[in-house]
Amino acid sequence: MSSEKFQRLNASQRRFKPVAVACHLTVALCAVTSAQAQEANQALDTVVVTGIRKSLDTTLNLKRTATGLVDGIVSEDIGKFPDTNLAESMQRIAGVAIDRTNNGEGQRVTVRGVGPDFNMVLLNGRQMPTSFGGASGSRAFDFATLSSDAVSALEVYKTARASTPAGGIGATINVKTARPLDSKERVASIGVKANYDVSNSRVVEGLRHSKVTPEISGIYSDTFADRTIGIALSASYSKRNSGSNRALTANGWRTFAANNNSDWGAIPPKPATGADPITNRPTSGLYSTSVEMRYDTTGYSRERINGQAVLQFAPTKDLKFTLDHTVANSTFRAKEAEISAWMNYSFGPMTFTQNGGPVQSPLIQTALFPNNDHDLAFNSGVYAQKSANSSTGFNTEWKVNNDLKVDLDVHHSTSKTDPDSPYGSWAQIDLAMFTMGTTTAYYDKKLPILNLGTTKFQKERMQFTGSQFDNQLADQSVDQWQTKATYKLSAEDKLIAGLGFTKMKDRRGGYNHTNADWGGLGVQGDAASTVKVNSTSLGGMFSQVDGHNDSRLHPTFWYVDFNEAREQAIKVLMTSGVGGSAPYTRAQAEAYFAASPDYTRGQDFRTTEKSTSAYGQWDHAFDTELPSNISVGLRYESTKIDSASQVVPRVAAAWIAQNEVNLTAGEPAFGSAQGSYKFWLPNIDYDVDLASNLKLRASYGHNIGRPNFGVLVGGVTVGDNANAGGGNGNTGNPNLKPLLSKNLDASLEYYYAKSSYVAAGLFYKKVTNFIGNTVVVRTFPGINNPRAGAYAKQGEAACGANAQPLCIRNWIFTNLKGQPGVIVGTTNASGEISGRIEAQPGDPLLNFNISTPTNIKGDNIRGLELNAQHLFGNSGFGVSGNLTIVKTGLKFKLDETGEQAPLVGVGNSANLVGFYEDSAWSVRAAYNWRGKFLARSTDGAGNNPVFTAAYGQLDVGIGYKIGKNLTLQADLINLNDGYIRQFARTEEQVEGVYQTGRRFMVGARYRF
């Protein structure tokens, strides 16, 4: 997609011409370079500017000559992009921020406060499919799948354009790859790198992968037959082993009104006599509590293979054909170990933050287990998935005559992510050691502090307590054709018109094989006690985080290996079965602890989205005292949606653990629904040269952001488990309208010196049709609530003042054994009896909170962007930087507990880059900072925000050229060793702390 704009050339030459200035800049640079390089008696005809300065000059020219507001990054040379990851390159652009994965790698982008789902990503002007996020239905593009080696430029269009496919209300991002006929010389190079990631070495022993991993890439591009044929081939392979250590509250924070002392998770009321065990007891506003605290460690291994082949044929100077095929495949594997302390709201002494804010949070939360018989969980898991992306396209450019040019482009592109292991996309096996005593959680440090008190390590008190094996499939394809005609009416006027059709097919499937053994499998002291338990320093896993050396922190992190745990769990099944069943055979036990490959037994969502578009645009250049340009466009977009969804209904309920009700799956059922919408999307861009080096821009336009596929599906989906209060579920809505954004932009750009400029821009977006949720309480025939049924009522009466779940269940198993639905299991060393209590027909129906997406009113996004770039003459030194400030009314309201629909990703960001370059050396240091932002609007407990704290990262790249063809390169990533921290309504309510590490890459590239 070209950024070149129509401009009038006139005899008076009063109009400032960026192309001419670029030529003058090139001549000036050539003069400086030749003066340094040529012999006194030697004449030098041409000098080509390369490297960092060439990249900056080309990017500056892109910004200066564009219609509307466009920023970008251009490769320093074919095969040499300035960062090791495309997302991490884009974070250098004003207004662009990235979302990082657990291992710290950039993956998705947020632009001007608009999250990844609502930014359109194109590859050479073509809409790309995505299978990011498994079965989540996200439209976010995963930039980690694309190697930067064959990318020539990234273009970020921040204002609406009639010719751009609709869908990016934040920005439209065009990834441009190398085209052989665009280069005037043969390009042939090969590069190799070695990658060492410190985060991998911080993972516990047994989960680490190899220390050093390779990367190799190559590109060949040449023209033949007097530049009528062009061929380009590129390929790359990379492997990265990394890791992260996390402290987290995976089940989130339950939030209550200050006078609520009765709901599950609420603090107990103030005692009638004696001292109050709660310091700073909440008396107004809201307060929150947590049910658990956990720490985990994960070793990751990612392999990526990219390749592209391009064939171009230009039989005449007016006709060019391009055929290209791109593949981007990757595999992702991980091994995880976790320790978690479930406090179960068994409240002891607590200390809250002082009153004064909308929410009070515990600084100290104690759980009373005086008998040292509570369960401390040891979980182990494995993750494995593979992604395959491909795109085949054909393009024709035909200059019919001097006034008319016609372009045609068609492509078929696919993206698929599915499991890469017999255990599914992810699998987990849980053990518990029933020796946990009174436990205290401290939230006064950046790292949450867990103190296990008198808890002792006793292998003979271990027992298997649960397992999950999950398959997820994401499969998407895009078939698209686009045609455009450009007609030059006169020297000042040009018309552009286009038609397009896009068909997206999206399938998201999943099957969660959750085994109903959470109440305990086997007995304490069986084969579970033979699993090898390893240990390491808990504080040592978080050496960069405040609190890692706190004396209150439990000193030991215990962990087990997944494969060993699975093998011993199989032996338990072969000995004692489960839930009173007969012992399993080896084959049955192995199948019990494996994933089901049959997606037809689970959720299966299939959506087809067909869009037809037409647009027209008029460009006019004013040859006046202040030369200016105007571009007026209108795009028509019509979309039809057909959603067919298979869901797994729930048909019965059983009380299987103290706070858990299991829901029995029924036969899958299909249903379908349709939706449609139409939009007219106008845009106007105006720019004026106030002086030869001063440009003012203004733009107004409409764009839409399509709902993600996860909210378009039909059918009601509920989870496998519920609790005493009921269950949760959700359904989709294919009649949702897309977000509509009305955008206003203005900027002033001052190009005060060669390769140097400053710019300031203001933007305003009025967003409507925002997507929120409504919650309806529903019941389903046949799903009765055993927790509130006749058996439970009898147990409550018998337990009297001690009517706790443990007492009630034990009474039922002891006194109602043999009654319908009462299935008695084993008794552990603490006296807890496992088993199932199935709901009976007379029991009350179980309530479900069903969440349904709906369009709601929106609000505005407004912001300021500041850019600067300065080169210090011919010294080789330069600096660039930017600052973006974003505000919105679409905020999360901390003093509300209902469902909300705030805009995620809104936050300030800044970059500072310094560099030095000469004929041999190239040094670049870049610091990126992203302010606090809302990452999610729900956590594990429900309607609580998840904020990401401000984060900064320093990266350095060093290159040294030996001769004409060989370049040595070193990349130093995250030199400041930053970590990511997330929290809920207050900073004390930690959701997660992620410590990764520095990354070092050394390599060489040889250009033939």
Order of alpha helices (4+ residues) and beta strands (2+ residues): alpha-alpha-beta-alpha-beta-beta-beta-beta-beta-beta-beta-alpha-beta-beta-beta-beta-beta-beta-beta-beta-beta-beta-beta-beta-beta-beta-beta-beta-beta-beta-beta-alpha-alpha-beta-beta-beta-beta-beta-beta-beta-beta-beta-beta-beta-beta-alpha-alpha-beta-beta-beta-beta-beta-beta-beta-beta-beta-beta-beta-beta-beta-beta
